[in-house]
Amino acid sequence: MTSRKPDEQLARDSRLRLVSPRSITTARTAVTNRRTRPAPRPPEGTPGPAELAQRVRASLSDAARLARWAERRTANAAGTGYTGPRPLLSDADVEQAAAELGLTSGQVRVGWDRARLSGLVEVHGGSARPGWRLHAWDRDDSAVLRGWVAVFDAWSLIHPAPDGIAPAAVAEVVEAMPQLLSLLQLSAGPVTVPALLDMLGQRVAELRDERCEVPYGTPETAPSPDAASLARLLRWALGCLGAVDALTLGPARATLTPLGSWAVWVKLEQICVAAQSPAGNIEQSAAAMLRGCARLTPGPARAEYRAWLAARPVGSAVTELLQAARGEDALVRGLAFEALRVVGAPAEPEVRAAAGESALRPYALLWLAEHDGADPEDAQDALTREESTWLWVDTAAAVADHGEAELLVRHLDSAVRTTVPRLLDEVRAVGHPRTVQVLIALAAAHPDPALAKALRRAAFQVHTGGE
């Protein structure tokens, strides 16, 4: 059989049909229903999290400086109608940032791109604002490492692919790279470029065999790239990974950096790097309490919420939970409304007021629908299609930040839509600040190559502002 265009293939493949009404409820509880298991130890010689985080801070120092520059510029312009830099910096912004920070224009553009990919900067309503990771950058090693993993997952967006090579061939090389990275990680040392090129050719051939694609040379097929094109694509891929400090390049060889080795191990082991102990929750702030409960199953988590609420006046507790929900961490936002369900009727006035805030509106509307007697399975009827999509992306961001790859895949399968192409169209249109990172994380996690390709393409379109 011949290959199809990704959207056509996705629309026709019954395995990719998305399931219905239960999915919003499933999405809302995906994070709290996680399995717990002991985290495996990293390979011997892997630096500790603190050392790795310091390396990330050094690697993304320009990105962090630009995020703080954007924060200062927005604050200084308060009351003037200026809402912040655009997602793609204007020439005037580039010049101003370069002059104020002592960087070249090229360094500003590269640093800004890294800031967006890492979550140091997020897009809200057409303007860029500091993300939650910026506020945690100097004190939270886990947040720093997760930010770098987001950049690592998006390596194929770092530099444009070589000219004159079919997009399908580029996508095949992107799909093949995890195997090459695994080889580099297992080798624990340099691997020659000829050896990597040989493996890349084998893996691309395997991918095509797995899809039963025969390159007849028709417009709809994707002929395997020749040796020269493969070599160019390998140089491009290694250059992108080197640019994000995942590997170092020597004369005709490549070696994973400590960061790259750790990231590949994390991907292989599918561990959560942000686990936190639930001990001492009663005395913690709302946000800290919610993070502490994140790995509990729903029953024990509700017991923790009740204990925390019992130690506080109801009014101040509700206010504090909603304030935590207004933060940038999507996991905390979802858990805050789980805790508010335990509060019940006393929380209704403030939750109803919170429905006027765009970031809280989907959660608040679901809470109000359930409070008014709607079955949780039917509460999503209170949401518009756009609100449902926003909630789905927000919950996917929580799973990407704090969960395992398997859960992220299950979250995609829980979406309330007819086909994946339609879902991607709506995700691109909804304007959630974490859209690119969510799509990249889904592409990195999903085992279906055709679906992963469509997710990467959608991420690229959102990232570049294309159609």
N, C-alpha and C positions, 0 to 999 in steps of 0.2 A: 504494500500500500504506500501511497505517496504521503508526504507530510502536508499538513494544512497550516494555514495561518493560525497563530496562537488563539485569537479570539474565536475563530470558527471551530477549532478543535475543542476549546473549552465549552462552547455552547452545545456541541453535539455529544460530548462525553457524559454519559449518565452518571458516572462516578462523581462528577463535580456539581451535581444538582444540590442546591442548598436547602436545608430543612426549614420548617416553618414555626408557627406561633410560639413554641416553647423556647425559641432561641434567645429572646431578650432576657427572660428569667435565667436561662443558663448562662448568658453572658454576664449578667449582674453578679452571679454567685461563683463564677469560674475561679476567681482568685481564692475565695475562702474555702473552696472544696479541694484544695491541693493536697496531694499525698506528701507525707513527710518521710524522709529517709536519711541515713547518715551521709554526709558529704564525703566522697572519696578524697584521699590525700593527693595533692599534685605530685608529679614526678620529682624524684630527688634532685636537689639543686635548683628548684624553682624558687625565685625570690618571694619573700612574703608580701602580703597585700600592701603594706605601707611602702615598701620599696618600689613595687610596681606602680602604685599610685603616684609616687614622686616622679617616676619616669614619664607617666602620662601628663602630669602637670607641666613638665619640661617640654614634652613633645607638642602639647596644645597650648603653650604659653601665649602665643600670639592670638589664638582663638579666645582665650579667657580675657586678655587685655581688650580685645575688640568688643566683647560682650559687655565689659564694664564701661567702655567708652560709650556704647549705645545707651547704657543705663544712665550715665551722667548727662549725656546730651538730651535725653528725653526729660530728665528731672529738671535740668536748667531751663528748658523751654516750656515748663508748665505754665498754663494760662495763655499761651500764644497760639494755641490751636495745633501745634506740632505734636504728632502722635508717635514719632519715632522713625528710625530709618526704615526704608522699604526692604522687603525680603531680599531682593537683589539690589545691592547698593548702587546708588546713582554715582556718576562721575564726581559730582561735588562732594558727596559723602566720602568717597574713596580718598579724594585729595585732602579733605579735612582730617580724616582719621590718620592718614599717612603723616601729615604735618604734626599733629598732636602727639602721636605715638612714636615718631621716629622710624617709621617703616616705609618700605617702598610700596608703590601702588600694587605691584604683584603680590607682595606679602599680605597686604590688606585683603585682597580678593581671596587669596588662599585661606587666610586665617578666618575670614567671615564664613566661607564655605564650611570649614571644619567646625566653627561655632554652631552653625545651623544643624549639621549632621549629628553633633554630639549632644545636642539639647542644651548647650549653654545659651543659645538664642532660640526663641520660638516665635512663630508667626501668629499674630492675633489681629483679625480684622484688617489685613493688608499692611500692617506695620510689624516690625520686629521688636520684641521685648526680651529682656533677660529671662532665661528659663530657670526652672527650679534647681537644676544642677549647678548653676552659677552661685546660688546662695549657699550651696553645700560644698562648693569646690575646695575650700581651704580646710574643711574639718571632717568631711565624710569620704574616706577612701573608697568605700563601696560605690558611692555615687560617681566618683571619678572614674573608677574602673568600668562601670556600666556605660558611662559616656564614651569611653574609648572603644568599648566593644561595639557600640552603635556605629562609630566611624569605621571600625574594622569590617563590620557586616556590609557597609556601603562602599567598600573599596573600589568597586567598578564605576562609581560616580566621580572618583577623584580626578581622573584625567579622561578626556574624550578618547574613544576607541580609535584605532588607526583608520585613516581614510581608505576608501576603496575596498573594504571588506564587508560582506553582507552582514546585516544585523543578526541573522540567524546563526552565523558562524561565531560571532562575538558571544551570543548567548550560550552556545555550546561550550565555549572555553570557560565562561563564568561558572557554568554547571560543573565543569570538570575540575576546577581549582581546589575544592575541598579535598579531593584525593591527593593532589600534589602537596597541599599543606600538611596532610596527615603523614605523607612520606617524609617531609622535612622535619616534622615533630618527632617521629619515630627514629629518624636518623641521628637526632641530637647533635648535629654538626653540619658542615657544608655538604651540599648536593650539587653536582655539576649541572650546568644548564643543558648539555646534551642529554643527560639522564632524565631531566625534567621534561624536555621536549619529547623524548621517546614515550614517556608515560602519558603526556598530554595527548599525543596522537592516538595511543591505544585507548585512552578513556573516551575521547571524542568518537572513535569508531564504535566502542561499546555502547555509548549513549544512542547512537543511530541504530545499532542493531536491536537494542532494547525497544525502540519505538517502531521497529520494522519499517524503517524509511529507506527507500531505494532511490538514490539520486539520478533521476532520468534527465535532469537538466531543464525541466519545465519551470516556468516562473514561480509555481507554488512550492517547488522543492527547495531544499537548502543543501546544495552540494557541499561535501566536506571540504574545508579549506585545504589548499595545497601546502607543501612543506614550508614554502616561503611565508605564506600567510600565517601558518601556525607559529612560526618563529617570531613574526612581528607581534602576534597576539600574546605570546608568552612574554616577550619583552615588555609589552604594555601592562600585562597583569602583574609581573614582578615589580615594575616601576611604581604602579599604584600601591601595592602592598609595602614597598619600601618607603613611599612617601608618608604613610601613616605609621611608620616605625614598627611594622610587623616583621620585616626581615631586612637583612643587610645584603648588599650585592658586592661580590668580589670579582676578580677576573674569571669569567665563565662559570661562576658558582653562586649559590644563594644559601643563606643561613637564617633561620628564624631568630629573631631577637628574643630576649626573655619574655617580653610582652606578647609577641606572636606565639611563642611556644605555649605560654599560659592560656592564651585565648583559644588556641586549637584544642588544648586539653579540656577546657571548659565546654567547648562545643561537643567534644566527643563524650564527655561524661554527663552533659546536660544537667549541670548543677545550678542551684540558685546561689548567687554571690551576695545576696542581701539578707540572709537569714538573721533574725533578731530574736533574742530570748523574750518570752512573755513574762518573766519574773518582775515583780514590783510594779505592776501596771496601775494599781489603785492610786499611787502617789504621783503618777506621771501626768504630763499634759495630754490633751486629747490626741494630738498627732502622734506622740510617743506611745501612748496606750494602744492606738489603732495599729501602729506598726508592730508593736509587741504581740498583738493578737493575730497578726496576718497569717501565721502558719498553723493556727488552731482550726479544727473543724468547726462547723457552725454551732454545735451545742456548747462546747467549752468556750467558744468566743462570746456567745450570748451571756454566759455566766460571768465572764470578765467584764462585759459592758454593764451588767446589772450591778456588780460590785463597785465599779468606777462611778456609776451614776448615784449609787446610794451614799457615796461620800461627799456629794455636792448638792447644792440647791438646783432644782430642775432647770430653772430659767438660765442660770449661768452655764450649766452643763450643755444645754442645747445651743446656746450662743457659741460656746467653745468648740463644739462638734462642727457647727456650720463654718466657723472660721477655719478649722482644719480642712474642711472640704473645699474651701476656696484656694487652697495651695495648689502647687503645680503637680504634685504627686497624685496620679490617677488612682493608685491603689488606696491611698488614704481617703480620697473622695468617695469611692465606692463603699469602703468600710464605715465611713462616718454615717452614711445613710442606713447601713445595717444597724448601727448603734441607735440611730434615731427611731428605727422601728421598735426597738425595745422600749424607748421612752413613751411612744404612743401619743395619745390625744394632747398632752401638754405641749408637744412640739409643733402642733398643727399651725398656729399663727406664724411662727418664724419660718417653717418650711414653705408655707404658702407665699410668704414674702420672697423667699429665696427662689421661687419659680420665675421671678422676673429677671434673674441673672442667667445669662446665656450658658455659662459653664455648669451651673447647678440645675438648670431647668429640667433636663430629662430625668435626673434622679429625683427631683422634687415632685414632678408630675407622677412618676411611678409610686412614690411614697403616698401621695394624696389619693391616688386611685385605690391603692390597697387599703388605706385608712377609711375610705368611703365604702368599703365592702367588696371591691373587685377582687376576684381570684387572682393570685400572682401570675397565673398562666395567661390571664386576659388583660392584665394591667397595661401591657404595651399598646393597647388600643387608644390609650390617652395621649400617645405620642404621634407627632407627624412623622412622615417618612424621613425628613431631614434630621429631626431630633433622634429618631431611632438609629440613624446612621452615625450621628455624632457620638451617641452613647456607645455604640459598638466599637468605634475607633478608640474612644477613651478607655474602655475596658481592655481592648487589645494592648493599649500602651501600658496598662497596669500589669498585664500578663507578661509582656515583653520585658519590662523592667524587673519583675520580681518572680516570675514563674519559669517553668521549664518549656522546652521546645514542643513537647508533645501537647501541652495545654494550649499553646499558641495555635497549633494545627487544629485542635478540637474547637477552638474559638472561631476559626474561620469556617469550619464545617457547621457551626451553630447559627450562622448568619441568616436573617430572614430575607431572602431574595430568591429570584428564580434561577439566575445563572451567575457565574463568577464575573464575566464581563460587565454585566449590569451593576453588580456590587461595586466593582472597581470604578465605574463611571460615577456612582453616587459618593463613594469615598473621596474621590478626587474633588468633587464639587462641594463637599460639606465644609471644607476649610478648617479642619481641626489642626492645631499647631503641631501635633505629633504624627501627621499623616505619613511623611516620608520615612520616618524611623519605624513606624508600624509596618509599612509595606516591605521595607528591607528586612526587618526581623522575620516576617512571615515567609518571605522568599528564602531566607537562610534556613528556616526550620522545616519547610514543607518538602516531603519526599517526592512529590510529583513534579518532574522537570518542566512540563508544559505550564503548569500553574505557577511554578516559581518564576518562569520566564515572564509570564504576564504580570506578576507582582513587581518584578524588577523594572519592567518597562513602565508600569504605572508610577512607581517611585521616581523614575527618571523624569517623567513628564511633570509630576508635581514639583520636583526639585528645580527644574529648569523653567517652569512656567509654560511649558509647551502643551500641545493638545494631543 
